[in-house]
Amino acid sequence: MGTLLYGQVPAAHFTSGLDLRNTWTAKARLIAIREAKAGDTVGYGGDFKVRRGMKLGVLPVGYRDGFGVQPPLNNVRWRTFMRQALRLLRAAFRRKGANYVLHEGCRLPVVGRIAMQTAMVDIGVAPLQAGDTVEVPMRRTASSPILQTIYKDDETSIE
């Protein structure tokens, strides 16, 4: 039941009729926009090779902040382990990363590996510029305590 504090539904039969909402959202501002041409390598270690020209956004978030961090697979049931392993395999074969960010409800895929403090996203034709904000889906429990926190109550923000 502790996940209720984060607006997450632990099991449908426990929360029937409750209006739960997400209580935490991570956001980041693009720090740069880059054009990558065919043959360029992108991401940590340069293991992603660009096949055709791409418009990329640079985000100042990475593994240090909890972005792309998966829950550990120790002490889990066999079924849970297999489900997570299959999800990772599907993402690898589709050549679409399991990691993404959101801009106005549209998924922007992460390209290349996420670094310790940065990530690159394919912004495609989205009209984004440096300084624009995107939502970074990450687990609250995996996020770093050093992330800047802004508390919002109705229309008032308090830092």
DRENSE-836701 format. One record per atom (N, C-alpha, C): residue number from 1; atom name; x, y, z. Coordinates in Angstrom, 1 decimal. Example, Ala and Ser with C-alpha at 12.3 -4.5 7.8 and 13.67 -1.06 7.14 Angstrom:
BEGIN
+-----+------+--------+--------+--------+
!   n ! atom !      x !      y !      z !
+-----+------+--------+--------+--------+
!   1 !    N !   13.2 !   -5.7 !    7.8 !
!   1 !   CA !   12.3 !   -4.5 !    7.8 !
!   1 !    C !   13.2 !   -3.3 !    7.8 !
!   2 !    N !   12.8 !   -2.2 !    7.1 !
!   2 !   CA !   13.7 !   -1.1 !    7.1 !
!   2 !    C !   12.9 !    0.0 !    7.9 !
+-----+------+--------+--------+--------+
***
This chain:
BEGIN
+-----+------+--------+--------+--------+
!   n ! atom !      x !      y !      z !
+-----+------+--------+--------+--------+
!   1 !    N !    0.8 !   -1.2 !    0.0 !
!   1 !   CA !    0.0 !    0.0 !    0.0 !
!   1 !    C !    0.8 !    1.3 !    0.0 !
!   2 !    N !    2.2 !    1.2 !    0.2 !
!   2 !   CA !    3.0 !    2.3 !    0.2 !
!   2 !    C !    3.0 !    3.1 !   -1.1 !
!   3 !    N !    2.8 !    2.3 !   -2.2 !
!   3 !   CA !    2.8 !    3.0 !   -3.5 !
!   3 !    C !    1.6 !    4.0 !   -3.7 !
!   4 !    N !    0.6 !    3.9 !   -2.8 !
!   4 !   CA !   -0.5 !    4.9 !   -2.9 !
!   4 !    C !    0.1 !    6.3 !   -2.6 !
!   5 !    N !    1.1 !    6.4 !   -1.8 !
!   5 !   CA !    1.7 !    7.7 !   -1.5 !
!   5 !    C !    2.2 !    8.4 !   -2.8 !
!   6 !    N !    2.6 !    7.6 !   -3.8 !
!   6 !   CA !    3.1 !    8.1 !   -5.0 !
!   6 !    C !    2.0 !    8.1 !   -6.1 !
!   7 !    N !    0.8 !    7.9 !   -5.8 !
!   7 !   CA !   -0.3 !    7.9 !   -6.8 !
!   7 !    C !   -0.3 !    6.7 !   -7.7 !
!   8 !    N !    0.3 !    5.6 !   -7.2 !
!   8 !   CA !    0.4 !    4.4 !   -8.1 !
!   8 !    C !   -0.6 !    3.4 !   -7.5 !
!   9 !    N !   -1.2 !    2.6 !   -8.4 !
!   9 !   CA !   -2.2 !    1.6 !   -8.0 !
!   9 !    C !   -1.5 !    0.3 !   -7.7 !
!  10 !    N !   -1.5 !   -0.2 !   -6.5 !
!  10 !   CA !   -0.8 !   -1.4 !   -6.2 !
!  10 !    C !   -1.6 !   -2.6 !   -6.7 !
!  11 !    N !   -2.9 !   -2.6 !   -6.6 !
!  11 !   CA !   -3.7 !   -3.7 !   -7.1 !
!  11 !    C !   -5.1 !   -3.1 !   -7.3 !
!  12 !    N !   -5.8 !   -3.4 !   -8.4 !
!  12 !   CA !   -7.1 !   -2.8 !   -8.7 !
!  12 !    C !   -8.1 !   -3.1 !   -7.6 !
!  13 !    N !   -8.1 !   -4.3 !   -7.0 !
!  13 !   CA !   -9.2 !   -4.6 !   -6.1 !
!  13 !    C !   -9.0 !   -3.9 !   -4.7 !
!  14 !    N !   -7.8 !   -3.3 !   -4.5 !
!  14 !   CA !   -7.6 !   -2.5 !   -3.2 !
!  14 !    C !   -8.1 !   -1.1 !   -3.4 !
!  15 !    N !   -8.0 !   -0.6 !   -4.6 !
!  15 !   CA !   -8.3 !    0.8 !   -4.9 !
!  15 !    C !   -9.5 !    1.1 !   -5.7 !
!  16 !    N !  -10.4 !    0.3 !   -5.7 !
!  16 !   CA !  -11.6 !    0.5 !   -6.6 !
!  16 !    C !  -12.3 !    1.8 !   -6.2 !
!  17 !    N !  -12.5 !    2.6 !   -7.2 !
!  17 !   CA !  -13.2 !    3.9 !   -6.9 !
!  17 !    C !  -12.3 !    5.0 !   -6.5 !
!  18 !    N !  -11.0 !    4.8 !   -6.3 !
!  18 !   CA !  -10.2 !    5.9 !   -5.8 !
!  18 !    C !   -9.7 !    6.7 !   -7.0 !
!  19 !    N !   -9.6 !    8.0 !   -6.9 !
!  19 !   CA !   -9.1 !    8.9 !   -8.0 !
!  19 !    C !   -7.7 !    9.2 !   -7.7 !
!  20 !    N !   -6.8 !    8.3 !   -8.2 !
!  20 !   CA !   -5.3 !    8.4 !   -7.9 !
!  20 !    C !   -4.7 !    9.2 !   -9.0 !
!  21 !    N !   -3.8 !   10.1 !   -8.6 !
!  21 !   CA !   -3.0 !   10.9 !   -9.6 !
!  21 !    C !   -1.5 !   10.8 !   -9.3 !
!  22 !    N !   -0.7 !   10.9 !  -10.3 !
!  22 !   CA !    0.7 !   10.9 !  -10.1 !
!  22 !    C !    1.1 !   12.1 !   -9.2 !
!  23 !    N !    1.9 !   11.8 !   -8.2 !
!  23 !   CA !    2.3 !   12.9 !   -7.3 !
!  23 !    C !    3.7 !   13.4 !   -7.6 !
!  24 !    N !    4.3 !   12.9 !   -8.6 !
!  24 !   CA !    5.7 !   13.3 !   -8.8 !
!  24 !    C !    6.0 !   13.2 !  -10.3 !
!  25 !    N !    6.6 !   14.2 !  -10.9 !
!  25 !   CA !    7.0 !   14.2 !  -12.3 !
!  25 !    C !    8.4 !   14.8 !  -12.4 !
!  26 !    N !    9.3 !   14.1 !  -13.2 !
!  26 !   CA !   10.6 !   14.7 !  -13.4 !
!  26 !    C !   10.6 !   15.4 !  -14.8 !
!  27 !    N !   11.2 !   16.5 !  -14.8 !
!  27 !   CA !   11.3 !   17.3 !  -16.0 !
!  27 !    C !   12.7 !   17.8 !  -16.2 !
!  28 !    N !   13.1 !   18.1 !  -17.5 !
!  28 !   CA !   14.4 !   18.6 !  -17.8 !
!  28 !    C !   14.3 !   19.5 !  -19.0 !
!  29 !    N !   15.2 !   20.5 !  -19.0 !
!  29 !   CA !   15.3 !   21.4 !  -20.1 !
!  29 !    C !   16.4 !   20.9 !  -21.1 !
!  30 !    N !   16.1 !   21.0 !  -22.4 !
!  30 !   CA !   17.1 !   20.7 !  -23.4 !
!  30 !    C !   18.2 !   21.7 !  -23.3 !
!  31 !    N !   19.4 !   21.3 !  -23.3 !
!  31 !   CA !   20.6 !   22.2 !  -23.2 !
!  31 !    C !   21.2 !   22.5 !  -24.5 !
!  32 !    N !   20.8 !   21.7 !  -25.5 !
!  32 !   CA !   21.4 !   22.0 !  -26.9 !
!  32 !    C !   20.6 !   21.2 !  -27.9 !
!  33 !    N !   20.6 !   21.7 !  -29.1 !
!  33 !   CA !   20.0 !   20.9 !  -30.3 !
!  33 !    C !   21.2 !   20.7 !  -31.2 !
!  34 !    N !   21.3 !   19.5 !  -31.7 !
!  34 !   CA !   22.4 !   19.1 !  -32.6 !
!  34 !    C !   21.8 !   18.4 !  -33.8 !
!  35 !    N !   22.5 !   18.6 !  -34.9 !
!  35 !   CA !   22.2 !   17.9 !  -36.2 !
!  35 !    C !   23.2 !   16.8 !  -36.3 !
!  36 !    N !   22.8 !   15.6 !  -36.5 !
!  36 !   CA !   23.7 !   14.4 !  -36.7 !
!  36 !    C !   23.4 !   13.9 !  -38.2 !
!  37 !    N !   24.5 !   13.7 !  -38.8 !
!  37 !   CA !   24.4 !   13.2 !  -40.2 !
!  37 !    C !   24.7 !   11.7 !  -40.3 !
!  38 !    N !   24.3 !   11.0 !  -41.4 !
!  38 !   CA !   24.6 !    9.6 !  -41.5 !
!  38 !    C !   26.0 !    9.3 !  -41.2 !
!  39 !    N !   26.2 !    8.2 !  -40.4 !
!  39 !   CA !   27.6 !    7.8 !  -40.1 !
!  39 !    C !   28.1 !    8.3 !  -38.8 !
!  40 !    N !   27.5 !    9.4 !  -38.2 !
!  40 !   CA !   27.9 !    9.9 !  -36.9 !
!  40 !    C !   27.5 !    8.9 !  -35.9 !
!  41 !    N !   28.3 !    8.9 !  -34.8 !
!  41 !   CA !   28.0 !    8.0 !  -33.6 !
!  41 !    C !   27.5 !    8.9 !  -32.5 !
!  42 !    N !   26.5 !    8.4 !  -31.7 !
!  42 !   CA !   25.9 !    9.1 !  -30.7 !
!  42 !    C !   25.8 !    8.3 !  -29.4 !
!  43 !    N !   25.7 !    9.1 !  -28.3 !
!  43 !   CA !   25.5 !    8.5 !  -27.0 !
!  43 !    C !   26.8 !    8.0 !  -26.3 !
!  44 !    N !   26.7 !    7.6 !  -25.1 !
!  44 !   CA !   27.8 !    7.1 !  -24.3 !
!  44 !    C !   28.5 !    6.0 !  -25.0 !
!  45 !    N !   29.8 !    6.1 !  -25.2 !
!  45 !   CA !   30.5 !    5.1 !  -25.9 !
!  45 !    C !   30.4 !    5.1 !  -27.4 !
!  46 !    N !   29.5 !    6.0 !  -28.0 !
!  46 !   CA !   29.4 !    6.1 !  -29.4 !
!  46 !    C !   28.9 !    4.8 !  -30.1 !
!  47 !    N !   28.0 !    4.0 !  -29.4 !
!  47 !   CA !   27.6 !    2.8 !  -29.9 !
!  47 !    C !   26.4 !    2.8 !  -30.8 !
!  48 !    N !   25.8 !    4.0 !  -30.9 !
!  48 !   CA !   24.6 !    4.2 !  -31.8 !
!  48 !    C !   25.1 !    4.9 !  -33.1 !
!  49 !    N !   24.9 !    4.3 !  -34.2 !
!  49 !   CA !   25.4 !    4.9 !  -35.5 !
!  49 !    C !   24.2 !    5.4 !  -36.2 !
!  50 !    N !   24.2 !    6.7 !  -36.6 !
!  50 !   CA !   23.1 !    7.3 !  -37.3 !
!  50 !    C !   23.0 !    6.8 !  -38.7 !
!  51 !    N !   21.9 !    6.4 !  -39.1 !
!  51 !   CA !   21.7 !    5.9 !  -40.5 !
!  51 !    C !   21.3 !    6.9 !  -41.5 !
!  52 !    N !   20.6 !    7.9 !  -41.0 !
!  52 !   CA !   20.2 !    9.1 !  -41.8 !
!  52 !    C !   20.2 !   10.3 !  -40.9 !
!  53 !    N !   20.2 !   11.5 !  -41.5 !
!  53 !   CA !   20.2 !   12.7 !  -40.7 !
!  53 !    C !   19.2 !   12.7 !  -39.6 !
!  54 !    N !   19.6 !   13.2 !  -38.4 !
!  54 !   CA !   18.7 !   13.3 !  -37.3 !
!  54 !    C !   18.9 !   14.6 !  -36.6 !
!  55 !    N !   17.8 !   15.1 !  -36.0 !
!  55 !   CA !   17.8 !   16.3 !  -35.2 !
!  55 !    C !   17.8 !   15.8 !  -33.7 !
!  56 !    N !   18.8 !   16.1 !  -32.9 !
!  56 !   CA !   18.9 !   15.5 !  -31.6 !
!  56 !    C !   18.9 !   16.6 !  -30.5 !
!  57 !    N !   18.3 !   16.3 !  -29.4 !
!  57 !   CA !   18.3 !   17.2 !  -28.3 !
!  57 !    C !   19.1 !   16.6 !  -27.2 !
!  58 !    N !   19.9 !   17.4 !  -26.5 !
!  58 !   CA !   20.8 !   17.0 !  -25.4 !
!  58 !    C !   20.1 !   17.4 !  -24.1 !
!  59 !    N !   20.0 !   16.3 !  -23.3 !
!  59 !   CA !   19.4 !   16.5 !  -21.9 !
!  59 !    C !   20.4 !   16.4 !  -20.8 !
!  60 !    N !   20.3 !   17.2 !  -19.8 !
!  60 !   CA !   21.3 !   17.1 !  -18.7 !
!  60 !    C !   20.9 !   16.1 !  -17.6 !
!  61 !    N !   20.4 !   15.0 !  -18.0 !
!  61 !   CA !   20.0 !   14.0 !  -17.1 !
!  61 !    C !   20.6 !   12.6 !  -17.5 !
!  62 !    N !   20.9 !   11.8 !  -16.6 !
!  62 !   CA !   21.5 !   10.5 !  -16.9 !
!  62 !    C !   21.3 !    9.5 !  -15.8 !
!  63 !    N !   22.2 !    8.5 !  -15.8 !
!  63 !   CA !   22.1 !    7.4 !  -14.8 !
!  63 !    C !   22.3 !    8.0 !  -13.4 !
!  64 !    N !   23.1 !    9.0 !  -13.2 !
!  64 !   CA !   23.4 !    9.6 !  -11.9 !
!  64 !    C !   22.1 !   10.1 !  -11.3 !
!  65 !    N !   21.2 !   10.6 !  -12.2 !
!  65 !   CA !   19.9 !   11.1 !  -11.7 !
!  65 !    C !   18.8 !   10.1 !  -11.6 !
!  66 !    N !   19.1 !    8.9 !  -12.1 !
!  66 !   CA !   18.1 !    7.8 !  -12.0 !
!  66 !    C !   17.4 !    7.6 !  -13.3 !
!  67 !    N !   17.8 !    8.3 !  -14.4 !
!  67 !   CA !   17.1 !    8.1 !  -15.7 !
!  67 !    C !   17.7 !    6.8 !  -16.4 !
!  68 !    N !   16.8 !    5.9 !  -16.7 !
!  68 !   CA !   17.2 !    4.7 !  -17.4 !
!  68 !    C !   17.6 !    3.6 !  -16.4 !
!  69 !    N !   17.5 !    3.9 !  -15.1 !
!  69 !   CA !   17.8 !    2.9 !  -14.1 !
!  69 !    C !   16.6 !    1.9 !  -13.9 !
!  70 !    N !   16.9 !    0.7 !  -14.0 !
!  70 !   CA !   15.9 !   -0.4 !  -13.9 !
!  70 !    C !   16.0 !   -1.0 !  -12.5 !
!  71 !    N !   14.8 !   -1.4 !  -11.9 !
!  71 !   CA !   14.9 !   -2.0 !  -10.6 !
!  71 !    C !   15.8 !   -3.3 !  -10.6 !
!  72 !    N !   16.5 !   -3.6 !   -9.6 !
!  72 !   CA !   17.3 !   -4.8 !   -9.5 !
!  72 !    C !   16.4 !   -6.1 !   -9.7 !
!  73 !    N !   17.0 !   -7.1 !  -10.3 !
!  73 !   CA !   16.3 !   -8.3 !  -10.5 !
!  73 !    C !   16.6 !   -9.4 !   -9.4 !
!  74 !    N !   17.2 !   -9.0 !   -8.3 !
!  74 !   CA !   17.5 !  -10.0 !   -7.3 !
!  74 !    C !   16.3 !  -10.1 !   -6.4 !
!  75 !    N !   16.1 !  -11.3 !   -5.9 !
!  75 !   CA !   15.0 !  -11.7 !   -5.1 !
!  75 !    C !   13.6 !  -11.4 !   -5.7 !
!  76 !    N !   13.5 !  -11.7 !   -7.0 !
!  76 !   CA !   12.2 !  -11.6 !   -7.7 !
!  76 !    C !   11.7 !  -12.9 !   -8.1 !
!  77 !    N !   10.4 !  -13.1 !   -8.3 !
!  77 !   CA !    9.9 !  -14.3 !   -8.7 !
!  77 !    C !   10.3 !  -14.6 !  -10.2 !
!  78 !    N !   10.4 !  -15.8 !  -10.5 !
!  78 !   CA !   10.8 !  -16.2 !  -11.9 !
!  78 !    C !   10.0 !  -15.6 !  -13.0 !
!  79 !    N !    8.7 !  -15.5 !  -12.8 !
!  79 !   CA !    7.8 !  -14.9 !  -13.8 !
!  79 !    C !    8.1 !  -13.4 !  -14.0 !
!  80 !    N !    8.4 !  -12.7 !  -12.9 !
!  80 !   CA !    8.7 !  -11.2 !  -13.0 !
!  80 !    C !   10.1 !  -11.1 !  -13.7 !
!  81 !    N !   11.0 !  -11.9 !  -13.4 !
!  81 !   CA !   12.3 !  -11.9 !  -14.1 !
!  81 !    C !   12.2 !  -12.1 !  -15.6 !
!  82 !    N !   11.4 !  -13.1 !  -16.0 !
!  82 !   CA !   11.2 !  -13.4 !  -17.4 !
!  82 !    C !   10.5 !  -12.3 !  -18.1 !
!  83 !    N !    9.5 !  -11.7 !  -17.5 !
!  83 !   CA !    8.7 !  -10.6 !  -18.1 !
!  83 !    C !    9.7 !   -9.4 !  -18.4 !
!  84 !    N !   10.5 !   -9.0 !  -17.4 !
!  84 !   CA !   11.4 !   -7.9 !  -17.6 !
!  84 !    C !   12.5 !   -8.2 !  -18.6 !
!  85 !    N !   13.0 !   -9.5 !  -18.6 !
!  85 !   CA !   14.0 !   -9.9 !  -19.6 !
!  85 !    C !   13.4 !   -9.8 !  -21.0 !
!  86 !    N !   12.2 !  -10.3 !  -21.2 !
!  86 !   CA !   11.5 !  -10.3 !  -22.5 !
!  86 !    C !   11.3 !   -8.8 !  -23.0 !
!  87 !    N !   10.9 !   -7.9 !  -22.1 !
!  87 !   CA !   10.7 !   -6.5 !  -22.4 !
!  87 !    C !   12.0 !   -5.9 !  -23.0 !
!  88 !    N !   13.1 !   -6.2 !  -22.3 !
!  88 !   CA !   14.4 !   -5.7 !  -22.7 !
!  88 !    C !   14.8 !   -6.3 !  -24.1 !
!  89 !    N !   14.6 !   -7.6 !  -24.3 !
!  89 !   CA !   14.9 !   -8.2 !  -25.6 !
!  89 !    C !   14.1 !   -7.6 !  -26.7 !
!  90 !    N !   12.8 !   -7.4 !  -26.5 !
!  90 !   CA !   11.9 !   -6.8 !  -27.5 !
!  90 !    C !   12.4 !   -5.4 !  -27.9 !
!  91 !    N !   12.8 !   -4.6 !  -26.9 !
!  91 !   CA !   13.3 !   -3.2 !  -27.2 !
!  91 !    C !   14.6 !   -3.3 !  -28.0 !
!  92 !    N !   15.5 !   -4.3 !  -27.7 !
!  92 !   CA !   16.7 !   -4.4 !  -28.4 !
!  92 !    C !   16.5 !   -4.8 !  -29.9 !
!  93 !    N !   15.6 !   -5.7 !  -30.1 !
!  93 !   CA !   15.4 !   -6.1 !  -31.5 !
!  93 !    C !   14.6 !   -5.1 !  -32.3 !
!  94 !    N !   13.8 !   -4.3 !  -31.7 !
!  94 !   CA !   13.1 !   -3.3 !  -32.5 !
!  94 !    C !   14.0 !   -2.1 !  -32.8 !
!  95 !    N !   15.2 !   -2.1 !  -32.2 !
!  95 !   CA !   16.1 !   -1.0 !  -32.3 !
!  95 !    C !   15.6 !    0.3 !  -31.8 !
!  96 !    N !   14.5 !    0.2 !  -31.1 !
!  96 !   CA !   13.9 !    1.4 !  -30.4 !
!  96 !    C !   14.2 !    1.2 !  -28.9 !
!  97 !    N !   14.8 !    2.2 !  -28.3 !
!  97 !   CA !   15.1 !    2.1 !  -26.9 !
!  97 !    C !   13.9 !    2.0 !  -26.1 !
!  98 !    N !   14.0 !    1.4 !  -24.9 !
!  98 !   CA !   13.0 !    1.4 !  -24.0 !
!  98 !    C !   12.8 !    2.7 !  -23.3 !
!  99 !    N !   13.9 !    3.5 !  -23.4 !
!  99 !   CA !   13.9 !    4.9 !  -22.7 !
!  99 !    C !   13.4 !    5.9 !  -23.7 !
! 100 !    N !   12.7 !    6.9 !  -23.2 !
! 100 !   CA !   12.2 !    8.0 !  -24.0 !
! 100 !    C !   11.9 !    9.1 !  -23.0 !
! 101 !    N !   11.6 !   10.3 !  -23.6 !
! 101 !   CA !   11.0 !   11.4 !  -22.9 !
! 101 !    C !    9.7 !   11.8 !  -23.6 !
! 102 !    N !    9.0 !   12.7 !  -22.9 !
! 102 !   CA !    7.7 !   13.1 !  -23.4 !
! 102 !    C !    7.7 !   14.6 !  -23.7 !
! 103 !    N !    7.2 !   15.0 !  -24.8 !
! 103 !   CA !    6.9 !   16.4 !  -25.1 !
! 103 !    C !    5.5 !   16.5 !  -25.6 !
! 104 !    N !    4.7 !   17.2 !  -24.8 !
! 104 !   CA !    3.3 !   17.4 !  -25.2 !
! 104 !    C !    2.6 !   16.0 !  -25.5 !
! 105 !    N !    2.9 !   15.0 !  -24.8 !
! 105 !   CA !    2.3 !   13.7 !  -24.9 !
! 105 !    C !    2.9 !   12.8 !  -26.0 !
! 106 !    N !    3.9 !   13.4 !  -26.8 !
! 106 !   CA !    4.6 !   12.6 !  -27.8 !
! 106 !    C !    5.9 !   12.0 !  -27.2 !
! 107 !    N !    6.1 !   10.7 !  -27.5 !
! 107 !   CA !    7.4 !   10.1 !  -27.1 !
! 107 !    C !    8.5 !   10.5 !  -28.0 !
! 108 !    N !    9.6 !   10.9 !  -27.4 !
! 108 !   CA !   10.8 !   11.1 !  -28.1 !
! 108 !    C !   11.9 !   10.1 !  -27.7 !
! 109 !    N !   12.3 !    9.2 !  -28.5 !
! 109 !   CA !   13.2 !    8.1 !  -28.1 !
! 109 !    C !   14.6 !    8.6 !  -27.8 !
! 110 !    N !   15.2 !    8.0 !  -26.7 !
! 110 !   CA !   16.6 !    8.2 !  -26.4 !
! 110 !    C !   17.4 !    7.4 !  -27.5 !
! 111 !    N !   18.4 !    8.1 !  -28.0 !
! 111 !   CA !   19.3 !    7.4 !  -29.0 !
! 111 !    C !   20.7 !    7.2 !  -28.3 !
! 112 !    N !   21.2 !    6.1 !  -28.6 !
! 112 !   CA !   22.5 !    5.7 !  -27.9 !
! 112 !    C !   22.3 !    5.4 !  -26.5 !
! 113 !    N !   23.4 !    5.1 !  -25.8 !
! 113 !   CA !   23.3 !    4.8 !  -24.4 !
! 113 !    C !   23.3 !    6.0 !  -23.6 !
! 114 !    N !   22.6 !    6.0 !  -22.4 !
! 114 !   CA !   22.5 !    7.1 !  -21.5 !
! 114 !    C !   23.8 !    7.2 !  -20.8 !
! 115 !    N !   24.3 !    8.4 !  -20.7 !
! 115 !   CA !   25.6 !    8.6 !  -19.9 !
! 115 !    C !   25.3 !    8.9 !  -18.5 !
! 116 !    N !   26.3 !    9.1 !  -17.7 !
! 116 !   CA !   26.1 !    9.4 !  -16.3 !
! 116 !    C !   25.3 !   10.7 !  -16.1 !
! 117 !    N !   25.6 !   11.7 !  -16.9 !
! 117 !   CA !   24.9 !   13.0 !  -16.7 !
! 117 !    C !   24.2 !   13.6 !  -17.9 !
! 118 !    N !   24.1 !   12.8 !  -19.0 !
! 118 !   CA !   23.5 !   13.3 !  -20.2 !
! 118 !    C !   22.8 !   12.2 !  -20.9 !
! 119 !    N !   21.8 !   12.6 !  -21.8 !
! 119 !   CA !   21.1 !   11.7 !  -22.7 !
! 119 !    C !   20.8 !   12.4 !  -23.9 !
! 120 !    N !   20.8 !   11.7 !  -25.1 !
! 120 !   CA !   20.4 !   12.3 !  -26.3 !
! 120 !    C !   19.1 !   11.7 !  -26.8 !
! 121 !    N !   18.2 !   12.6 !  -27.3 !
! 121 !   CA !   16.9 !   12.2 !  -27.8 !
! 121 !    C !   16.7 !   12.6 !  -29.2 !
! 122 !    N !   16.0 !   11.8 !  -30.0 !
! 122 !   CA !   15.7 !   12.1 !  -31.3 !
! 122 !    C !   14.4 !   13.0 !  -31.3 !
! 123 !    N !   14.5 !   14.2 !  -31.6 !
! 123 !   CA !   13.4 !   15.1 !  -31.6 !
! 123 !    C !   12.6 !   15.2 !  -32.9 !
! 124 !    N !   13.2 !   14.5 !  -33.9 !
! 124 !   CA !   12.4 !   14.4 !  -35.2 !
! 124 !    C !   12.0 !   15.8 !  -35.7 !
! 125 !    N !   10.7 !   16.0 !  -35.9 !
! 125 !   CA !   10.2 !   17.2 !  -36.5 !
! 125 !    C !    9.6 !   18.1 !  -35.4 !
! 126 !    N !    9.7 !   17.7 !  -34.1 !
! 126 !   CA !    9.1 !   18.5 !  -33.0 !
! 126 !    C !    9.8 !   19.8 !  -33.0 !
! 127 !    N !    9.0 !   20.9 !  -32.8 !
! 127 !   CA !    9.5 !   22.2 !  -32.8 !
! 127 !    C !   10.2 !   22.6 !  -31.5 !
! 128 !    N !   11.2 !   21.9 !  -31.1 !
! 128 !   CA !   11.9 !   22.1 !  -29.9 !
! 128 !    C !   13.2 !   22.9 !  -30.0 !
! 129 !    N !   13.5 !   23.7 !  -29.0 !
! 129 !   CA !   14.7 !   24.5 !  -29.0 !
! 129 !    C !   15.4 !   24.3 !  -27.7 !
! 130 !    N !   16.6 !   24.7 !  -27.6 !
! 130 !   CA !   17.3 !   24.7 !  -26.3 !
! 130 !    C !   16.6 !   25.5 !  -25.3 !
! 131 !    N !   16.4 !   25.0 !  -24.1 !
! 131 !   CA !   15.6 !   25.6 !  -23.1 !
! 131 !    C !   14.2 !   25.1 !  -22.9 !
! 132 !    N !   13.7 !   24.4 !  -23.9 !
! 132 !   CA !   12.4 !   23.8 !  -23.8 !
! 132 !    C !   12.4 !   22.6 !  -22.8 !
! 133 !    N !   11.3 !   22.4 !  -22.2 !
! 133 !   CA !   11.1 !   21.4 !  -21.2 !
! 133 !    C !   10.5 !   20.2 !  -21.7 !
! 134 !    N !   11.0 !   19.0 !  -21.3 !
! 134 !   CA !   10.4 !   17.7 !  -21.6 !
! 134 !    C !   10.2 !   17.0 !  -20.3 !
! 135 !    N !    9.2 !   16.0 !  -20.3 !
! 135 !   CA !    9.0 !   15.2 !  -19.1 !
! 135 !    C !    9.9 !   13.9 !  -19.2 !
! 136 !    N !   10.6 !   13.6 !  -18.2 !
! 136 !   CA !   11.5 !   12.5 !  -18.1 !
! 136 !    C !   10.9 !   11.4 !  -17.3 !
! 137 !    N !   10.3 !   10.3 !  -17.9 !
! 137 !   CA !    9.7 !    9.3 !  -17.1 !
! 137 !    C !   10.8 !    8.4 !  -16.4 !
! 138 !    N !   10.8 !    8.5 !  -15.1 !
! 138 !   CA !   11.7 !    7.7 !  -14.3 !
! 138 !    C !   11.0 !    7.4 !  -13.0 !
! 139 !    N !   11.5 !    6.3 !  -12.4 !
! 139 !   CA !   10.9 !    5.8 !  -11.2 !
! 139 !    C !   11.3 !    6.8 !  -10.0 !
! 140 !    N !   10.3 !    7.2 !   -9.3 !
! 140 !   CA !   10.6 !    8.1 !   -8.1 !
! 140 !    C !   11.5 !    7.4 !   -7.2 !
! 141 !    N !   11.4 !    6.1 !   -7.0 !
! 141 !   CA !   12.3 !    5.4 !   -6.0 !
! 141 !    C !   13.7 !    5.3 !   -6.5 !
! 142 !    N !   13.9 !    5.4 !   -7.8 !
! 142 !   CA !   15.2 !    5.3 !   -8.4 !
! 142 !    C !   15.9 !    6.7 !   -8.6 !
! 143 !    N !   15.1 !    7.8 !   -8.5 !
! 143 !   CA !   15.7 !    9.1 !   -8.7 !
! 143 !    C !   16.7 !    9.5 !   -7.7 !
! 144 !    N !   17.6 !   10.3 !   -8.0 !
! 144 !   CA !   18.6 !   10.8 !   -7.1 !
! 144 !    C !   18.1 !   11.8 !   -6.2 !
! 145 !    N !   18.5 !   11.8 !   -4.9 !
! 145 !   CA !   18.1 !   12.8 !   -4.0 !
! 145 !    C !   18.7 !   14.2 !   -4.3 !
! 146 !    N !   19.7 !   14.3 !   -5.2 !
! 146 !   CA !   20.3 !   15.6 !   -5.5 !
! 146 !    C !   19.5 !   16.3 !   -6.6 !
! 147 !    N !   18.5 !   15.7 !   -7.1 !
! 147 !   CA !   17.7 !   16.4 !   -8.1 !
! 147 !    C !   17.0 !   17.6 !   -7.5 !
! 148 !    N !   17.0 !   18.7 !   -8.2 !
! 148 !   CA !   16.3 !   19.9 !   -7.7 !
! 148 !    C !   14.8 !   19.6 !   -7.6 !
! 149 !    N !   14.2 !   19.9 !   -6.5 !
! 149 !   CA !   12.8 !   19.7 !   -6.2 !
! 149 !    C !   12.0 !   21.0 !   -6.2 !
! 150 !    N !   11.0 !   21.0 !   -6.9 !
! 150 !   CA !   10.1 !   22.2 !   -6.8 !
! 150 !    C !    8.7 !   21.6 !   -6.4 !
! 151 !    N !    8.2 !   22.2 !   -5.3 !
! 151 !   CA !    6.9 !   21.8 !   -4.8 !
! 151 !    C !    5.8 !   22.7 !   -5.4 !
! 152 !    N !    4.7 !   22.1 !   -5.8 !
! 152 !   CA !    3.7 !   22.9 !   -6.5 !
! 152 !    C !    2.3 !   22.7 !   -5.7 !
! 153 !    N !    1.7 !   23.7 !   -5.3 !
! 153 !   CA !    0.4 !   23.7 !   -4.7 !
! 153 !    C !   -0.5 !   24.6 !   -5.5 !
! 154 !    N !   -1.5 !   24.0 !   -6.2 !
! 154 !   CA !   -2.4 !   24.8 !   -7.1 !
! 154 !    C !   -1.5 !   25.5 !   -8.1 !
! 155 !    N !   -1.5 !   26.8 !   -8.1 !
! 155 !   CA !   -0.7 !   27.6 !   -9.1 !
! 155 !    C !    0.5 !   28.2 !   -8.5 !
! 156 !    N !    0.9 !   27.8 !   -7.3 !
! 156 !   CA !    2.0 !   28.4 !   -6.6 !
! 156 !    C !    3.1 !   27.4 !   -6.5 !
! 157 !    N !    4.3 !   27.8 !   -7.0 !
! 157 !   CA !    5.5 !   27.0 !   -6.9 !
! 157 !    C !    6.4 !   27.4 !   -5.8 !
! 158 !    N !    6.9 !   26.5 !   -5.0 !
! 158 !   CA !    7.8 !   26.8 !   -3.9 !
! 158 !    C !    9.1 !   26.0 !   -4.1 !
! 159 !    N !   10.2 !   26.6 !   -4.1 !
! 159 !   CA !   11.5 !   25.9 !   -4.2 !
! 159 !    C !   12.1 !   25.6 !   -2.9 !
+-----+------+--------+--------+--------+
***
